[in-house]
Amino acid sequence: MANLQLAHRGELVATLFVLAVASISPLIFVAASGGYWPMQFLTIYALLPALAVWVGIGIAAPFMGWHRLSRALLTGVMGGIAGTIALEIVRLIGFRMFHAMPGSMPELIGVLMTNRFMHGPDLYSNILGWADHFLNGVGFVTIYVLVFGRTRWWLAIPYALVIATIFMISPATTSTGIGYFGLDSGIGFMITVYLAHIAFAGGFGNVVSRSPVLPETFWHYHLTGSQQIAAGDFAKTQSSQAH
């Protein structure tokens, strides 16, 4: 760590902040489902500050010369949107056509965020719920890109399956009457969730594999990249002095 250049240290700290705040959106639903805090409270005091930090770093990154971070954030947004759309196509088919899910997750999130559980969804709660749903997708893809860099598209599949499995054994299912892996609602729930996340992986994996983000992984870029740059700069200096 001591060998990192100052510019990389700043980018490293900013990257760690983004990794932390990008995980807030999915975590608050799990925390609310587990009964730890109300979703509305977590939205105001956890999600909104995290989103402000996230956006602030995204705006500052190009001006600070954090080009890898800037490209990764842009790729995270594009990949998250593409992946979430693909996920929703599968989820809606399972929900509408095969009745494999007990309800609409984005609508449920919106109801919890606006504390309208006893009244049901309205336009405002639906907008918030869907916005948070897409923010989840963007967050997961941003984390993927920051850690793994540019990868082959199919490597996104195991990552998405891990997300699906954690969801299936978290309070989001076990504390809401769906049960582990959603089996209390029937096998269709589990099939739909896993197929939806495979579609999510296909959507964002193709975006990431074609993105301009640097190919180095998080660890290679921050722990060895600067040393290689420093060595290259030293060689250039020696060459110029020789001439």
C-alpha positions in Angstrom: 0.0 0.0 0.0 2.9 2.3 0.8 4.1 2.0 -2.9 0.8 3.4 -4.3 1.1 6.8 -6.0 -0.9 9.6 -4.5 -3.4 9.7 -7.4 -4.1 6.0 -7.0 -4.5 6.3 -3.2 -7.3 8.8 -3.8 -8.9 6.6 -6.4 -8.6 3.6 -4.1 -10.3 5.4 -1.2 -13.1 6.6 -3.6 -13.5 3.1 -5.0 -13.9 1.6 -1.5 -16.5 4.2 -0.7 -18.4 3.3 -3.9 -18.2 -0.4 -3.1 -19.7 0.4 0.3 -22.5 2.7 -0.8 -23.5 0.5 -3.8 -24.4 -2.3 -1.4 -26.8 -0.2 0.7 -29.8 -0.4 -1.6 -30.1 -4.3 -1.5 -29.1 -4.4 2.2 -31.8 -2.1 3.5 -34.6 -4.4 2.1 -33.0 -7.4 3.8 -32.6 -5.4 7.1 -36.2 -4.2 6.9 -37.5 -7.7 6.1 -35.7 -9.0 9.2 -37.4 -6.4 11.3 -34.3 -4.5 12.3 -35.5 -1.1 11.1 -38.4 0.2 9.1 -37.7 0.5 5.4 -38.8 4.2 5.4 -36.3 5.0 8.1 -33.5 3.2 6.2 -34.4 4.9 3.0 -34.1 8.4 4.6 -31.1 7.8 6.8 -29.1 5.2 4.9 -30.1 5.0 1.2 -30.3 8.7 0.4 -26.9 9.6 2.0 -25.3 6.6 0.3 -26.8 7.8 -3.0 -25.5 11.3 -2.5 -22.0 10.0 -1.9 -22.2 7.7 -4.9 -23.3 10.5 -7.2 -20.8 12.9 -5.8 -17.9 10.5 -6.4 -19.2 9.9 -9.9 -19.2 13.6 -10.7 -15.8 14.2 -9.1 -14.0 11.2 -10.7 -13.3 12.6 -14.2 -12.0 15.9 -12.7 -9.8 14.0 -10.3 -8.3 11.9 -13.0 -9.8 8.7 -11.7 -10.4 7.3 -15.1 -10.8 3.7 -14.3 -13.3 4.5 -11.6 -15.2 6.9 -13.9 -15.5 4.3 -16.7 -16.5 1.6 -14.2 -19.3 3.8 -12.8 -20.6 4.5 -16.3 -20.4 0.8 -17.2 -22.2 -0.1 -13.9 -25.1 2.2 -14.8 -25.4 0.9 -18.4 -24.9 -2.8 -17.3 -27.3 -2.4 -14.4 -30.1 -1.0 -16.5 -29.6 -3.7 -19.2 -29.4 -6.5 -16.7 -32.4 -5.4 -14.7 -34.5 -5.1 -17.8 -33.6 -8.7 -18.8 -34.3 -9.8 -15.2 -37.7 -8.1 -15.3 -38.7 -9.7 -18.5 -38.3 -13.2 -16.9 -39.7 -12.1 -13.6 -42.9 -10.7 -15.2 -43.4 -13.8 -17.3 -43.2 -15.9 -14.1 -45.4 -13.5 -12.2 -48.0 -12.8 -14.8 -48.2 -16.0 -16.8 -47.3 -18.8 -14.4 -48.2 -17.1 -11.0 -44.8 -18.2 -9.7 -44.4 -15.2 -7.4 -46.7 -14.0 -4.7 -46.4 -10.3 -5.8 -44.4 -7.6 -7.4 -41.1 -7.0 -5.6 -40.7 -3.4 -6.9 -44.2 -2.5 -5.7 -43.6 -4.1 -2.3 -40.3 -2.2 -1.9 -42.1 1.0 -2.8 -44.9 0.4 -0.3 -42.3 -0.3 2.4 -40.3 2.8 1.5 -43.3 5.1 1.8 -44.8 3.3 4.8 -48.0 2.4 2.8 -48.2 -1.3 3.7 -51.7 -0.9 5.1 -52.9 1.2 2.2 -51.3 -0.5 -0.8 -49.2 0.9 -3.7 -49.9 4.2 -5.4 -48.1 6.1 -8.2 -45.5 7.6 -5.9 -44.6 4.4 -4.1 -44.4 2.5 -7.5 -42.0 5.1 -8.9 -39.8 4.8 -5.8 -40.0 1.0 -5.8 -39.0 0.7 -9.4 -36.2 3.3 -9.0 -34.8 1.3 -6.1 -35.1 -1.9 -8.0 -33.0 -0.5 -10.9 -30.6 1.0 -8.4 -30.1 -2.5 -6.9 -29.1 -3.7 -10.4 -26.8 -0.8 -11.0 -25.2 -1.4 -7.6 -24.5 -5.1 -8.1 -23.0 -4.4 -11.5 -20.9 -1.5 -10.3 -19.5 -3.8 -7.6 -18.8 -6.5 -10.2 -17.0 -4.1 -12.5 -14.9 -2.4 -9.8 -13.7 -5.7 -8.4 -13.3 -7.9 -11.5 -12.9 -5.3 -14.3 -13.8 -6.4 -17.8 -14.5 -10.1 -18.1 -16.0 -12.6 -20.5 -19.8 -12.2 -20.4 -20.6 -15.7 -19.0 -18.5 -15.1 -15.9 -21.3 -12.8 -14.7 -23.6 -15.9 -14.3 -22.0 -17.4 -11.2 -21.9 -13.9 -9.7 -25.6 -13.5 -10.3 -26.4 -17.0 -9.0 -24.6 -16.1 -5.7 -26.8 -13.0 -5.4 -29.9 -15.1 -6.1 -28.9 -17.7 -3.5 -28.2 -15.1 -0.8 -31.6 -13.5 -1.5 -33.3 -16.9 -1.3 -31.9 -17.6 2.2 -32.1 -14.1 3.6 -34.9 -12.5 5.7 -36.3 -11.2 2.4 -37.8 -14.6 1.9 -37.5 -16.4 5.3 -39.2 -13.6 7.2 -42.0 -12.8 4.7 -43.7 -16.2 4.6 -42.0 -17.4 1.4 -39.6 -19.7 3.2 -36.1 -20.7 2.3 -35.6 -20.7 -1.5 -39.2 -19.6 -1.7 -40.4 -23.2 -1.4 -43.4 -22.3 0.7 -44.7 -20.6 -2.4 -44.0 -23.5 -4.7 -41.1 -24.5 -6.8 -42.0 -21.9 -9.4 -40.7 -19.1 -7.3 -37.2 -20.6 -7.1 -37.1 -21.4 -10.8 -38.3 -17.9 -11.7 -35.7 -16.2 -9.4 -32.8 -18.2 -10.7 -33.8 -17.8 -14.4 -34.3 -14.1 -13.8 -30.8 -13.8 -12.3 -29.3 -15.7 -15.2 -31.0 -13.3 -17.6 -29.6 -10.4 -15.4 -26.1 -11.9 -15.8 -26.6 -12.2 -19.6 -27.8 -8.6 -19.8 -25.0 -6.9 -17.8 -22.3 -9.5 -18.7 -22.5 -8.5 -22.4 -22.3 -4.8 -21.5 -19.3 -5.3 -19.3 -17.5 -7.5 -21.7 -17.7 -4.8 -24.4 -17.1 -1.8 -22.1 -14.1 0.5 -22.2 -13.3 -0.1 -18.6 -9.7 -1.2 -18.0 -9.2 -5.0 -18.0 -7.2 -5.1 -14.7 -9.0 -6.4 -11.6 -9.3 -4.2 -8.6 -6.4 -5.8 -6.9 -4.1 -5.8 -9.9 -4.8 -2.2 -10.7 -4.4 -0.8 -7.2 -1.7 -3.0 -5.8 0.6 -3.6 -8.8 -0.5 -1.1 -11.5 1.0 1.9 -9.8 4.3 0.1 -9.3 4.4 -0.7 -13.0 3.6 2.9 -13.9 6.3 4.1 -11.6 8.8 1.8 -13.2 7.8 2.9 -16.6 8.1 6.6 -15.7 11.5 5.9 -14.2 12.6 4.2 -17.5 11.3 7.2 -19.5 13.2 9.6 -17.2 16.4 7.6 -17.6 16.0 7.5 -21.4 15.4 11.3 -21.6 18.5 12.0 -19.5 20.6 9.7 -21.7 19.6 11.8 -24.7 
